[in-house]
Amino acid sequence: MKARIVLNGEFYAGEDKEKNKLIFSPDRRKAVLVDERRERFITQTVLGWNMSGERKLKRYEVLEVKEETKVV
């Protein structure tokens, strides 16, 4: 299963490896599809932010992306 993660109206758009931060963007075109393992990691990170007060959690969505079948 692949999914898109949406946090407070912003789509998960990858990571900044140098700063060790998750990137969220309001632009849906920049959204990155994630697998189940990555989804769990992002969810745990966001819950940690909320519990520590670093970032307020208003809305968290996991949008499943169905794999398209190609017709030839």
Wavefront OBJ file of the C-alpha trace (Angstrom):
o trace
v 0.000 0.000 0.000
v 1.214 3.471 -0.842
v -0.141 6.591 0.846
v 0.125 10.355 1.043
v 0.444 11.953 4.483
v -1.326 15.250 5.206
v -0.566 17.227 8.372
v -2.664 20.320 9.065
v -3.381 20.724 5.346
v 0.232 20.282 4.224
v 1.495 17.242 2.321
v 4.562 15.233 3.321
v 7.232 16.188 0.766
v 10.304 14.293 1.978
v 13.178 15.020 4.353
v 15.975 17.507 4.788
v 18.869 15.143 5.526
v 21.218 17.916 6.678
v 18.801 19.326 9.266
v 17.217 15.926 10.025
v 13.704 17.342 9.548
v 10.550 16.189 7.808
v 9.297 18.555 5.103
v 5.615 19.380 4.631
v 4.391 21.499 1.723
v 0.963 22.970 0.896
v 1.604 22.060 -2.766
v 0.096 18.629 -3.529
v 2.421 18.209 -6.526
v 5.387 17.964 -4.150
v 3.757 15.178 -2.111
v 5.797 11.999 -1.759
v 4.184 8.559 -1.662
v 5.236 6.488 1.347
v 5.031 2.794 2.217
v 3.617 1.381 5.468
v 6.966 1.379 7.293
v 7.647 5.021 6.461
v 4.064 5.936 7.350
v 4.525 4.507 10.868
v 7.760 6.487 11.322
v 6.124 9.758 10.216
v 3.099 9.121 12.452
v 5.316 8.523 15.497
v 7.328 11.665 14.724
v 4.212 13.820 14.394
v 2.765 12.451 17.650
v 6.069 13.238 19.372
v 5.904 16.817 18.067
v 2.378 17.143 19.411
v 3.224 15.734 22.841
v 6.290 17.953 23.216
v 4.424 21.046 22.022
v 6.823 21.557 19.094
v 4.010 21.532 16.562
v 0.273 21.549 17.229
v -1.666 18.679 15.672
v -4.972 19.880 14.236
v -5.560 17.314 11.517
v -3.633 14.245 10.365
v -4.687 12.246 7.328
v -3.352 9.172 5.564
v -4.646 9.093 2.002
v -4.370 5.657 0.410
v -3.299 5.609 -3.215
v -4.630 2.695 -5.211
v -2.237 1.323 -7.738
v -3.508 1.857 -11.248
v -3.719 -1.013 -13.676
v -2.278 -0.253 -17.079
v -4.404 -1.125 -20.077
v -2.454 -1.808 -23.246
l 1 2 3 4 5 6 7 8 9 10 11 12 13 14 15 16 17 18 19 20 21 22 23 24 25 26 27 28 29 30 31 32 33 34 35 36 37 38 39 40 41 42 43 44 45 46 47 48 49 50 51 52 53 54 55 56 57 58 59 60 61 62 63 64 65 66 67 68 69 70 71 72
